[in-house]
Amino acid sequence: MCGIAGIAYADPAHPVDRDLVRRMTDVMRHRGPDADGLHVARGVALGHRRLSIIDVAGGDQPIFNEDRSKAVILNGEIYNFQELQVELESRGHRFATRSDTEVIVHLYDRYGDDFVQHLNGQFAIALWDNARRRFVLARDRAGIRPLYYTRARSRLWFGSEVKALLAALPERAQLDPLGLVQALNLWAPLDPDTVFAGVRSLPPGCRLSIEADGREQLVQYWDWQFP
């Protein structure tokens, strides 16, 4: 299953509270009891709880590209990772693990934001590009894997479960009337709404990027097509 959580600050000089991120991942231990990973850079923190399935010995996350300028964490599974690895190795990329997660960071190196177009799977992804000070969240086409985020205290917070956000931001435990009505009538709120005020669900088939200057862009990279 796995779980991801973390923080991206608007100010790169802002100190990162490692214990706070650990608190966010600890509440999702049931999603990943096998390992607990953390990567902290200037103004960003990526936390991961791992359920070890592929590359049990060497696949702990976060996972990096060759020069460690980019880091990625994944909740999910990439079905075509073996074919992608063969292709990427033929283009000169070097793999340090046998994990399906590693293809993501190399795809980003080669294709930029279009990396999601090459993935066949179910996934919630957080990627940090340290060279460009750029942060990316992405969710699979059908929204199988959850990914929630909110903005508070001059930063963006994300997690596989809302409880990860509430572990750091107890003030977010306030009901959103619209989300509650949707949940009672439709079984669940409609993305991007949730039952918590100020908390959003990244819609299926979407990618959210945050640039070094603070600019944000939410892009729908895929949608259902019914002839």
SENUVEX-189431 format. One line per 3 residues: number of its first residue (from 1); for each residue x, y, z of N, C-alpha, C, CB. Coordinates in Angstrom, 1 decimal. Each point is the difference from the previous one (the first is absolute). Glycine has a CB too. Layout:
NUM) X/Y/Z/X/Y/Z/X/Y/Z/X/Y/Z; ...
END
This chain:
1) 0.8/-1.2/0.0/-0.8/1.2/0.0/0.9/1.2/0.0/-1.8/-1.2/1.2; 2.6/1.4/-0.2/0.9/1.2/0.2/-0.8/1.3/0.3/1.6/-1.1/-1.6; -0.9/2.0/2.1/-0.5/1.4/0.3/1.0/1.0/-0.2/-1.6/-1.0/1.6
4) 1.2/2.2/-2.1/0.9/1.1/-0.2/-0.5/1.2/0.7/0.8/-0.9/-2.2; 0.1/1.8/2.6/-0.4/1.2/0.7/1.2/1.0/0.0/-1.6/-1.2/1.5; 1.4/2.5/-1.4/1.1/0.9/0.0/-0.5/1.4/0.0/1.4/-1.7/-1.1
7) -0.4/2.6/0.9/-0.2/1.5/0.0/0.9/0.6/-1.1/-0.5/-0.1/2.5; -0.1/1.2/-3.1/0.8/0.8/-0.9/-0.2/1.5/0.5/-0.2/-1.7/-2.0; 1.3/2.3/2.3/-0.1/1.4/0.5/0.2/1.0/-1.1/0.9/-0.8/2.2
10) -1.6/1.9/-2.1/0.2/1.1/-0.9/1.4/0.7/0.2/-2.5/0.4/0.0; 3.0/-0.4/1.2/1.3/0.6/0.3/1.0/-1.2/0.1/-1.1/2.0/1.2; 2.1/-2.1/-2.1/0.9/-1.1/0.1/0.9/0.1/1.2/0.0/-0.1/-2.4
13) 0.1/1.3/3.1/0.8/0.1/1.2/-0.7/-0.5/1.2/1.2/1.9/-1.1; -2.5/-2.2/1.0/-0.7/-0.4/1.2/0.5/-1.4/0.5/-2.0/1.3/-0.9; 2.3/-1.4/2.2/0.5/-1.2/0.5/-1.1/-1.1/-0.1/1.6/1.2/1.5
16) -1.3/-2.4/-1.7/-0.9/-1.1/-0.1/0.0/-0.8/1.3/0.4/-0.2/-2.5; -1.6/0.0/3.0/-0.2/-0.7/1.3/-0.1/-1.5/-0.4/-1.1/2.0/1.2; 2.2/-2.8/-1.0/0.0/-1.4/-0.3/-1.0/-0.8/0.9/2.4/0.2/-0.7
19) -2.5/0.2/1.9/-0.9/-0.7/0.9/-1.4/0.2/-0.4/1.6/0.3/1.8; -2.0/0.8/-2.4/-1.3/0.3/-0.5/-0.3/-0.9/-1.1/0.1/2.4/0.7; 0.8/-2.6/-1.6/-0.2/-0.9/-1.2/-0.1/-1.4/0.5/1.2/1.6/-1.5
22) -0.4/-2.0/2.4/-0.1/-1.3/0.6/-1.3/-0.3/0.6/2.4/0.1/0.5; -3.0/1.0/0.2/-1.3/-0.2/0.5/-1.0/-0.2/-1.0/0.6/1.5/1.8; -0.5/-0.9/-3.0/-0.9/-0.2/-1.1/0.1/-1.4/-0.6/0.2/2.4/-0.5
25) 1.0/-2.9/0.4/0.1/-1.4/-0.5/-0.3/-1.1/1.1/1.7/0.9/-1.6; -1.5/-0.6/2.8/-0.2/-1.0/1.1/-1.5/-0.3/0.0/1.9/0.9/1.3; -2.8/0.0/-1.5/-1.4/-0.3/0.1/-0.5/-0.8/-1.2/-0.4/2.1/1.2
28) 1.3/-2.3/-2.2/-0.3/-0.9/-1.1/0.8/-1.3/0.0/-0.6/2.0/-1.3; 1.1/-2.4/2.5/0.8/-1.2/0.1/-0.7/-1.2/-0.5/1.1/1.0/1.9; -2.4/-1.0/-1.8/-0.8/-1.2/-0.5/0.1/-0.1/-1.5/-1.6/0.3/1.9
31) 1.9/0.8/-2.6/0.1/-0.1/-1.4/1.4/-0.6/-0.5/-1.6/2.0/-0.2; 2.6/-1.8/1.1/1.3/-0.4/-0.3/0.8/-0.4/1.2/0.0/1.4/-2.0; -0.2/-2.6/2.6/0.7/-0.4/1.2/1.5/-0.4/-0.1/-2.2/-0.7/0.7
34) 2.7/0.6/-2.0/1.3/-0.6/-0.2/1.2/1.0/0.0/-1.2/-1.7/-1.3; 0.9/2.9/1.0/1.1/1.0/0.0/-0.5/1.4/0.1/1.4/-1.6/-1.4; -0.6/2.5/1.9/-0.4/1.4/0.1/1.1/0.9/-0.5/-1.3/-0.5/2.1
37) 1.1/1.2/-3.2/1.0/0.8/-0.7/-0.3/1.5/0.1/0.4/-1.9/-1.5; 0.7/2.7/1.5/-0.2/1.4/0.0/1.1/0.7/-0.7/-1.1/-0.2/2.2; 0.8/1.2/-3.1/1.0/0.8/-0.7/-0.3/1.5/0.3/0.3/-1.8/-1.8
40) 0.7/2.5/2.3/-0.2/1.4/0.3/1.0/0.8/-0.8/-0.8/-0.5/2.4; 0.3/1.5/-3.1/0.9/1.0/-0.7/-0.5/1.4/0.4/0.4/-1.6/-2.0; 0.2/2.6/1.4/-0.3/1.4/0.4/-1.5/0.3/-0.4/2.4/0.7/-0.3
43) -3.2/-0.7/1.3/-1.4/0.4/-0.2/-0.9/-1.1/-0.4/0.8/2.1/-0.6; -0.4/-3.4/0.7/-0.9/-1.1/-0.4/0.3/-1.2/0.8/-0.1/0.9/-2.4; -0.9/-1.7/2.6/0.2/-1.3/0.7/-0.9/-1.0/-0.6/0.6/1.1/2.1
46) -0.1/-2.3/-2.4/-0.7/-1.1/-0.6/0.1/-1.2/1.0/0.4/0.8/-2.4; -1.6/-1.2/2.8/-0.1/-1.2/1.0/-0.7/-1.2/-0.6/0.1/1.7/1.9; 0.4/-2.9/-1.6/-0.6/-1.2/-0.6/-0.1/-1.1/1.0/1.0/0.7/-2.2
49) -2.2/-1.4/2.2/-0.1/-1.2/0.7/-0.2/-1.1/-1.1/-1.1/1.1/2.0; 2.0/-2.2/-1.8/0.1/-1.0/-1.1/-0.6/-1.4/0.4/2.0/1.2/-0.7; -2.8/-1.7/-0.2/-0.4/-1.4/0.0/0.9/-0.7/-1.0/-2.4/0.5/0.8
52) 3.4/-1.3/-0.4/1.0/-0.5/-0.9/-0.6/-1.1/-0.9/1.8/0.6/1.7; -1.8/-0.4/-3.0/-0.5/-1.1/-0.9/1.1/-0.2/-1.1/-2.4/0.6/0.5; 2.7/0.5/-1.2/1.0/-0.1/-1.1/1.3/0.5/0.5/-1.8/0.3/-1.8
55) 2.9/-1.1/1.5/1.4/0.4/0.5/-0.1/0.2/1.5/0.6/1.0/-2.2; -0.9/-2.1/2.9/-0.2/0.1/1.5/1.3/0.6/0.6/-1.6/-1.9/-0.1; 2.7/1.4/-0.3/1.3/0.4/0.6/0.5/1.4/-0.3/0.6/-2.4/0.0
58) -0.9/2.8/-1.3/0.6/1.3/-0.4/-0.9/1.1/-0.4/1.8/-1.4/-0.7; -3.1/1.2/0.9/-0.9/1.0/-0.5/-0.6/1.0/0.9/-0.5/-1.7/-1.5; 1.2/1.9/2.7/-0.5/1.0/0.9/0.0/1.4/-0.6/0.9/-1.3/1.9
61) -1.9/2.1/-1.6/-0.2/1.3/-0.5/0.2/1.1/1.0/-1.7/-0.9/-1.6; 2.0/2.1/1.2/0.1/0.6/-1.4/1.1/-0.7/-0.9/-0.9/2.1/0.9; 0.7/-2.0/-2.2/0.9/-0.5/-1.0/0.5/1.2/-0.8/-1.1/-2.3/0.0
64) 2.4/2.2/-0.4/0.6/1.2/-0.7/0.4/-0.4/-1.4/0.8/0.9/2.2; -0.5/0.2/-3.0/0.6/-0.2/-1.3/1.5/-0.2/0.2/-1.8/1.4/-1.2; 2.6/-1.4/0.1/1.4/-0.3/0.1/0.8/1.0/0.8/-0.2/-1.1/-2.2
67) 0.0/2.4/2.1/0.7/1.0/0.7/-0.7/0.4/1.3/1.0/0.7/-2.2; -2.1/-1.3/2.5/-0.8/0.3/1.2/-0.5/1.4/0.0/1.4/-1.6/1.3; -1.6/2.2/-2.4/-0.6/1.3/-0.1/-1.5/-0.1/0.0/2.0/0.8/-1.3
70) -2.6/-2.0/1.2/-1.4/-0.1/-0.1/-0.4/-1.2/0.9/-0.2/1.0/-2.3; -0.9/-0.9/3.1/-0.4/-1.0/0.9/-1.5/-0.3/-0.3/1.7/0.7/1.8; -2.1/-1.9/-1.6/-1.4/-0.4/-0.2/-0.5/-1.0/1.0/0.3/0.4/-2.4
73) -1.6/-0.3/2.8/-0.6/-0.9/0.9/-1.3/-0.4/-0.7/1.0/0.9/2.1; -1.4/-2.2/-1.9/-1.2/-0.6/-0.8/-0.8/-0.8/1.0/1.3/-0.1/-2.1; -2.6/0.3/2.0/-1.0/-0.9/0.5/-0.7/-0.7/-1.2/-0.3/1.3/2.2
76) 0.6/-2.6/-2.4/-0.7/-0.6/-1.2/0.9/-1.0/-0.6/-1.3/2.0/-0.4; 1.0/-2.3/-0.9/0.7/-1.0/-0.7/0.1/0.5/-1.5/-0.7/-1.9/1.6; 1.9/1.7/-2.2/0.2/0.3/-1.4/0.0/-1.3/-0.8/1.2/2.2/0.5
79) -2.2/-2.5/-1.2/-0.1/-1.4/-0.6/1.1/-0.2/-1.1/-2.5/0.0/0.5; 2.8/1.1/-1.3/0.9/-0.1/-1.1/1.4/0.4/0.3/-1.9/0.4/-1.5; 2.3/-0.5/2.8/1.3/0.5/0.4/1.2/-0.7/-0.7/-1.0/0.7/2.2
82) 0.8/-2.0/-2.4/1.1/-0.8/-0.6/0.3/0.4/-1.4/-0.6/-1.9/1.5; -0.5/2.1/-2.3/0.2/0.5/-1.4/0.6/1.4/0.0/-1.9/-1.4/-0.7; 1.5/2.3/1.7/0.5/1.3/0.1/1.5/0.0/0.3/-2.3/0.8/0.7
85) 2.6/-1.7/0.2/1.4/-0.1/0.4/0.9/-0.3/-1.1/-0.7/-0.7/2.3; 0.3/-0.3/-3.1/0.8/-0.4/-1.2/0.2/1.2/-0.9/-0.9/-2.4/0.2; -0.2/3.1/-0.5/0.0/1.2/-0.9/1.0/1.0/0.6/-2.3/-0.5/-0.8
88) 2.1/0.8/2.1/0.9/1.1/0.6/1.4/-0.4/0.0/-2.0/0.7/1.3; 2.3/-1.9/-1.0/1.4/-0.5/0.0/0.6/0.1/-1.4/-0.5/-1.5/1.9; -0.3/1.3/-2.9/0.5/0.1/-1.4/0.4/1.4/-0.3/-1.4/-2.0/-0.7
91) 0.8/3.0/1.4/0.2/1.4/-0.2/1.1/0.5/1.0/-2.4/0.3/-0.9; 3.0/-1.2/1.6/1.2/0.5/0.9/-0.3/0.2/1.4/0.8/1.0/-2.0; -2.1/-1.3/2.5/-0.3/0.2/1.4/0.5/-1.2/0.8/-2.0/1.4/-0.6
94) 2.5/-1.2/1.8/0.6/-1.0/0.8/-1.0/-0.2/1.2/2.4/0.5/-0.7; -2.7/-1.7/1.0/-0.9/-0.4/1.0/0.7/-0.5/1.2/-1.8/-0.5/-1.6; 1.5/0.9/2.8/0.6/-0.4/1.3/-0.8/-1.1/0.7/1.1/2.3/0.2
97) -2.4/-2.4/-0.6/-0.9/-1.0/0.6/-0.8/-0.8/-1.0/-0.2/1.5/2.0; -0.5/-2.5/-1.5/-1.0/-0.7/-0.9/-1.4/0.4/0.3/1.6/-1.9/-0.1; -1.8/3.0/0.7/-1.3/0.5/0.4/-0.7/0.7/-1.1/0.8/0.3/2.3
100) -2.1/-0.5/-2.4/-0.8/0.6/-1.0/0.0/1.6/0.2/-1.5/-2.1/-0.2; 1.7/2.5/1.4/0.0/1.5/0.3/1.1/0.7/-0.8/-1.0/-0.5/2.2; 2.1/-0.1/-2.4/1.2/0.7/-0.6/-0.2/0.4/-1.4/1.4/-1.3/1.5
103) -2.3/0.6/-2.3/-0.2/0.5/-1.3/-0.6/1.4/-0.1/-0.3/-2.4/-0.7; -0.4/2.8/1.8/-0.7/1.3/0.0/1.0/1.1/-0.1/-1.9/-1.0/1.3; 2.9/0.9/-0.4/1.0/1.1/0.0/0.8/0.1/-1.3/0.1/-0.2/2.6
106) 0.2/-0.9/-3.2/0.7/0.0/-1.3/-0.9/0.5/-1.1/1.5/-1.9/0.8; -2.7/1.5/-0.8/-1.0/0.6/-1.0/-0.1/1.5/0.2/-1.3/-2.2/0.0; 1.3/2.7/1.2/-0.1/1.4/0.2/1.3/0.7/-0.6/-1.5/-0.3/2.0
109) 2.6/-0.3/-1.7/1.3/0.5/-0.6/-0.1/0.2/-1.5/1.2/-1.1/1.9; -1.8/0.1/-2.5/0.0/0.0/-1.5/-1.2/0.7/-0.6/1.1/-2.2/0.1; -2.3/2.1/0.5/-1.2/0.6/-0.6/-0.6/1.1/0.7/-0.4/-2.2/-0.9
112) 0.9/2.6/2.1/-0.6/1.1/0.7/-1.4/-0.4/0.5/1.3/1.7/-1.3; -2.2/-0.8/1.3/-1.3/-0.3/0.6/-0.8/-1.1/-0.8/-0.1/2.4/0.8; 0.5/-2.6/-2.0/-0.6/-1.1/-0.8/0.3/-1.4/0.5/0.1/1.6/-2.0
115) 0.7/-1.7/3.1/0.3/-1.3/0.5/-1.2/-0.8/0.3/2.1/0.9/0.9; -3.2/-0.3/-0.5/-1.2/-0.7/0.4/-0.6/-0.7/-1.2/-0.4/1.7/1.8; 0.6/-1.2/-3.1/-0.6/-0.6/-1.1/0.6/-1.3/-0.3/-0.4/2.2/-1.0
118) 1.5/-2.5/1.5/0.7/-1.3/-0.2/-0.3/-1.1/1.0/1.8/1.3/-1.1; -2.6/-0.9/2.1/-0.2/-0.9/1.1/-1.3/-0.8/-0.2/1.3/1.5/1.5; -1.2/-2.8/-1.3/-1.2/-0.8/0.0/-0.1/-0.6/1.4/0.1/-0.6/-2.5
121) -1.1/1.1/3.3/0.0/-0.5/1.4/-1.0/0.8/0.8/2.3/-0.7/-0.2; -2.3/0.5/1.5/-0.8/0.7/0.9/1.0/0.7/1.0/-2.0/-1.6/-0.2; 1.9/2.9/0.3/1.1/0.7/0.7/-0.4/1.4/0.6/1.6/-1.2/-1.5
124) -1.0/1.5/2.6/0.0/1.4/0.5/1.5/0.3/0.2/-2.3/-0.2/1.2; 2.8/1.2/-1.8/1.4/0.3/-0.1/0.3/1.4/0.5/0.2/-1.5/-2.0; 0.9/1.6/2.8/0.6/1.3/0.3/1.4/0.0/-0.4/-1.5/0.3/2.0
127) 1.9/0.8/-2.8/1.3/0.1/-0.6/0.6/1.3/0.3/-0.6/-1.6/-1.8; 1.9/1.6/2.2/0.7/1.3/0.3/1.2/0.1/-0.9/-0.7/-0.1/2.4; 0.7/1.2/-3.2/1.1/0.3/-0.9/0.9/1.1/0.7/-1.4/-0.6/-2.1
130) 2.5/0.2/2.7/0.8/0.9/0.8/0.7/1.0/-0.9/0.3/-1.8/1.7; 0.1/1.4/-2.9/0.7/0.9/-0.8/-0.8/1.2/-0.4/1.3/-1.9/-0.9; -2.6/1.7/0.6/-0.9/1.1/-0.4/-0.9/0.4/1.2/0.0/-0.9/-2.3
133) 0.2/0.3/3.5/-0.8/0.3/1.1/-1.5/0.0/-0.4/1.8/1.4/1.0; -2.2/-2.6/-1.4/-1.3/-0.2/-0.6/-0.6/-1.2/0.6/0.7/1.0/-2.2; -2.0/-0.9/2.5/-0.8/-1.1/0.7/-1.1/-0.5/-0.8/0.7/0.9/2.2
136) -0.9/-2.2/-2.3/-1.1/-0.5/-0.9/-0.7/-1.1/0.8/1.3/0.5/-2.1; -2.7/-0.4/2.0/-0.9/-1.1/0.5/-0.7/-0.5/-1.2/-0.3/1.0/2.3; 0.0/-2.4/-2.4/-0.7/-0.5/-1.1/-0.8/-1.2/0.5/1.8/0.7/-1.6
139) -3.0/-0.9/1.0/-0.9/-1.1/0.4/-0.4/-0.8/-1.3/-0.8/1.3/2.0; 0.6/-2.6/-1.8/-0.3/-0.8/-1.1/-1.3/0.3/-0.7/1.3/-1.8/1.1; -1.5/1.3/-2.3/-1.1/0.4/-0.9/-1.4/-0.2/0.6/1.5/-0.6/-1.9
142) -1.7/-0.5/2.6/-1.3/-0.3/0.5/-0.1/0.4/1.5/-0.2/-1.9/-1.6; 1.2/2.4/2.2/0.0/0.4/1.4/-0.1/-1.1/1.0/-1.1/2.0/-0.8; 1.7/-3.2/0.4/0.0/-1.1/0.9/0.8/0.3/1.3/-0.1/-1.5/-2.0
145) 1.2/2.2/1.9/0.8/0.3/1.2/-0.4/1.4/0.4/1.9/-1.5/-0.7; -2.1/1.7/2.0/-0.4/1.3/0.5/1.2/0.9/0.2/-2.0/-1.0/1.2; 1.7/2.3/-1.3/1.0/1.0/0.3/-0.7/1.3/0.4/1.6/-1.1/-1.7
148) -1.3/1.6/2.9/-0.6/1.2/0.6/1.0/1.0/0.2/-1.8/-1.4/1.1; 1.4/2.7/-1.2/0.9/1.1/0.3/-0.8/1.2/0.6/1.6/-0.8/-1.8; -0.8/1.6/2.4/-0.6/1.3/0.6/1.1/1.0/0.1/-1.8/-1.2/1.2
151) 1.4/2.5/-1.2/1.0/1.1/0.2/-0.3/0.6/1.4/0.1/0.4/-2.5; 1.0/-0.3/3.2/-0.2/0.6/1.4/1.4/0.4/0.4/-2.0/-1.4/0.6; 2.1/2.5/0.2/1.3/0.4/0.6/1.1/0.2/-1.1/-0.6/-1.2/2.1
154) 0.2/1.8/-3.2/0.9/0.4/-1.1/0.7/-1.2/-0.6/0.3/2.1/1.1; -1.0/-3.2/-1.2/0.6/-1.2/-0.6/-1.2/-0.9/-0.5/2.1/0.1/1.4; -1.7/-1.1/-2.2/-0.9/-1.0/-0.5/0.3/-1.3/0.7/-0.2/1.1/-2.2
157) -0.9/-1.8/2.7/0.1/-1.2/0.7/-0.7/-1.1/-0.8/0.1/1.2/2.2; 0.4/-2.4/-2.3/-0.6/-1.1/-0.8/0.1/-1.3/0.8/0.5/1.2/-2.2; -1.5/-2.1/1.8/0.1/-1.3/0.7/-1.0/-1.0/-0.7/0.7/1.1/2.1
160) -0.4/-2.3/-1.9/-0.9/-1.1/-0.6/-1.3/-0.1/0.8/2.0/-1.2/-0.7; -2.0/1.7/1.9/-1.3/0.1/0.8/-0.1/1.3/0.6/0.1/-2.5/0.4; -1.3/2.9/-0.1/-0.3/1.3/0.6/0.6/0.0/1.4/-2.1/0.3/-1.4
163) 2.1/-1.4/2.1/0.5/-0.1/1.3/1.5/0.4/0.1/-1.7/-1.8/0.5; 2.4/1.6/-1.6/1.4/0.4/0.0/0.1/1.6/0.1/0.6/-2.1/-1.4; -1.5/2.7/0.7/-0.1/1.5/0.1/-0.4/0.5/1.3/-0.5/0.0/-2.4
166) -0.5/-0.7/3.0/-0.5/0.4/1.3/1.0/-0.3/1.1/-2.3/-0.5/-0.8; 3.2/-0.4/0.6/1.1/-0.2/1.0/0.9/1.2/0.2/-0.1/-2.5/-0.6; 0.2/3.3/-0.5/0.8/1.2/0.0/-0.8/1.2/0.1/1.7/-1.1/-1.3
169) -3.0/1.1/0.9/-0.8/1.1/-0.1/-1.4/-0.3/0.7/1.2/0.8/-2.1; -1.2/-0.9/3.4/-1.3/-0.3/0.7/-1.1/1.0/-0.3/1.3/-1.1/1.7; -0.9/2.3/-2.1/-1.1/1.0/-0.3/-0.7/-0.3/-1.3/1.4/1.6/1.2
172) -0.9/-2.6/-2.0/-0.7/-0.3/-1.2/-1.2/-1.0/0.3/2.1/0.3/-1.3; -2.3/-0.7/2.5/-1.0/-1.0/0.4/-1.4/0.8/0.1/1.7/-1.5/1.2; -2.0/2.2/-2.3/-1.3/0.7/0.0/-0.8/-0.5/-1.2/1.0/2.0/1.1
175) -2.3/-2.2/-1.0/-0.8/-0.6/-1.0/-0.2/1.1/-1.1/-1.1/-1.6/1.6; 1.1/1.1/-2.8/-0.4/0.8/-1.2/-1.5/-0.4/-0.3/2.4/0.2/-0.9; -3.3/0.8/1.0/-1.4/-0.4/-0.2/-0.3/-0.6/-1.4/-0.6/1.8/1.5
178) 1.2/-1.3/-2.6/-0.2/-0.5/-1.3/0.5/-1.4/-0.1/0.2/2.3/-0.9; 1.0/-2.5/1.4/0.6/-1.4/-0.1/-0.9/-1.0/0.8/2.3/1.0/-0.2; -2.8/-0.5/1.4/-0.9/-0.9/0.8/-1.2/-0.4/-0.8/0.9/1.0/2.1
181) -1.6/0.0/-2.7/-1.2/-0.3/-0.8/0.3/-0.9/-1.1/-0.9/2.3/0.6; 2.0/-2.2/-1.3/0.4/-0.9/-1.1/0.2/-1.4/0.6/1.1/1.9/-1.3; -0.4/-2.0/2.4/0.2/-1.3/0.6/-1.3/-0.7/0.4/2.2/0.8/0.8
184) -3.1/-0.1/-0.3/-1.3/-0.6/0.4/-0.9/-0.4/-1.1/0.2/1.4/2.0; 0.0/-0.6/-3.2/-0.9/-0.3/-1.1/0.6/-0.9/-1.1/-1.0/2.2/0.5; 2.4/-2.1/-0.6/0.7/-0.7/-1.1/1.0/-1.0/0.5/-0.3/2.1/-1.4
187) 0.3/-2.4/2.7/0.9/-1.0/0.6/1.3/0.6/0.3/-1.2/-1.8/-1.2; 1.7/2.7/0.4/1.3/0.6/0.2/0.0/1.4/-0.6/1.2/-2.2/0.1; -0.4/3.2/0.4/0.1/1.3/-0.6/0.6/-0.1/-1.4/0.2/1.0/2.2
190) -0.6/-0.1/-3.1/0.5/0.1/-1.3/1.3/0.8/-0.1/-2.3/-0.2/-0.9; 3.4/-0.5/0.4/1.2/0.7/-0.1/-0.1/1.4/-0.7/1.2/-2.2/-0.1; -0.6/3.2/0.6/1.0/0.1/1.0/-0.5/0.2/1.4/1.5/0.8/-1.7
193) -2.8/-0.9/1.9/-0.6/0.3/1.4/0.3/-1.2/0.9/-1.8/1.5/-1.0; 1.9/-1.2/2.3/0.0/-1.0/1.1/-0.9/0.5/1.1/2.4/-0.7/-0.5; -2.6/-0.1/1.5/-0.9/0.4/1.1/0.7/0.9/1.0/-1.2/-2.1/-0.3
196) 2.5/2.4/0.0/0.8/0.9/0.9/0.2/1.4/-0.7/1.1/-2.0/1.1; -1.4/3.0/-0.4/0.1/1.4/-0.5/1.5/0.3/-0.3/-2.0/0.7/1.2; 2.3/-0.3/-2.4/1.3/0.4/-0.4/0.9/-1.2/-0.5/-0.2/1.8/1.6
199) -0.3/-3.0/-1.5/0.7/-1.2/-0.5/-0.5/-0.4/-1.3/0.4/-0.8/2.4; 0.5/0.6/-3.4/-0.4/-0.4/-1.3/0.6/-1.4/-0.4/-0.1/2.5/-0.6; -0.7/-3.1/-0.3/0.5/-1.3/-0.6/0.5/0.3/-1.4/-1.6/-1.4/1.4
202) 2.8/1.0/-1.7/0.5/0.2/-1.4/-0.9/-0.8/-0.9/2.4/0.5/0.8; -3.0/0.1/-1.8/-0.9/-0.8/-0.8/0.7/-1.1/-0.8/-1.5/2.0/-0.2; 0.8/-3.0/-0.2/0.6/-1.1/-0.8/0.5/0.6/-1.3/-1.5/-1.7/1.0
205) 2.6/1.1/-1.5/0.6/0.5/-1.3/0.5/1.4/0.0/-1.6/-1.5/-1.0; 2.0/2.0/2.2/0.5/1.3/0.1/1.4/0.1/0.6/-2.4/0.8/0.3; 3.1/0.3/-0.6/1.3/0.3/0.5/0.1/1.4/0.5/1.0/-1.7/-1.6
208) -0.5/1.9/2.8/0.2/1.3/0.6/1.5/0.3/0.1/-2.2/-0.2/1.3; 2.6/1.3/-1.9/1.4/0.4/0.1/0.1/1.4/0.7/0.6/-1.4/-2.1; 0.5/1.5/2.9/0.3/1.3/0.7/1.4/0.4/-0.4/-1.6/-0.6/1.9
211) 1.7/1.7/-2.5/1.3/0.5/-0.5/0.8/0.7/1.2/-1.0/0.3/-2.3; 2.2/0.0/2.0/0.9/0.6/1.0/-0.5/1.4/0.4/1.9/-1.2/-0.9; -2.6/1.9/0.0/-0.5/1.3/0.3/-1.4/0.0/0.6/1.4/0.9/-1.9
214) -1.9/-2.1/2.2/-1.3/-0.1/0.6/-1.2/-0.2/-0.9/0.9/1.4/1.7; -0.6/-1.3/-3.0/-1.1/-0.2/-1.0/-0.5/-1.5/0.1/0.9/1.8/-1.5; -2.2/-2.0/1.5/-0.6/-1.3/0.0/-0.8/-0.3/-1.3/-0.1/0.1/2.5
217) 0.2/-1.3/-2.9/-0.8/-0.4/-1.2/-0.6/-1.4/0.2/1.5/1.4/-1.5; -2.8/-1.4/1.4/-0.8/-1.3/0.1/-0.4/-0.4/-1.5/-0.8/0.5/2.4; 1.3/-1.6/-2.8/-0.2/-0.5/-1.4/-0.7/-1.3/0.0/2.0/1.3/-0.8
220) -3.0/-1.4/0.0/-0.7/-1.4/-0.2/0.7/-0.6/-1.2/-2.2/0.8/1.0; 3.0/-1.8/-0.8/0.8/-0.6/-1.0/-0.8/-1.2/-0.7/2.1/0.6/1.2; -3.2/-1.0/-0.6/-0.8/-1.1/-0.6/-1.5/0.1/0.4/2.1/-1.5/0.0
223) -3.0/1.1/-0.8/-1.4/0.0/0.3/-0.7/-1.2/-0.7/0.0/2.6/0.4; -1.1/-2.9/0.1/-0.8/-1.1/-0.6/-0.5/0.5/-1.4/-0.7/-0.9/2.2; 0.7/0.0/-3.2/-0.5/0.3/-1.3/-1.1/-1.1/-0.3/2.2/1.1/-0.8
226) -3.4/-0.7/0.6/-1.1/-0.9/-0.3/-0.5/0.3/-1.4/-0.7/-0.2/2.5; 1.0/-0.6/-3.5/-0.5/0.2/-1.4/-1.5/0.1/0.0/2.1/-1.1/-0.9
END
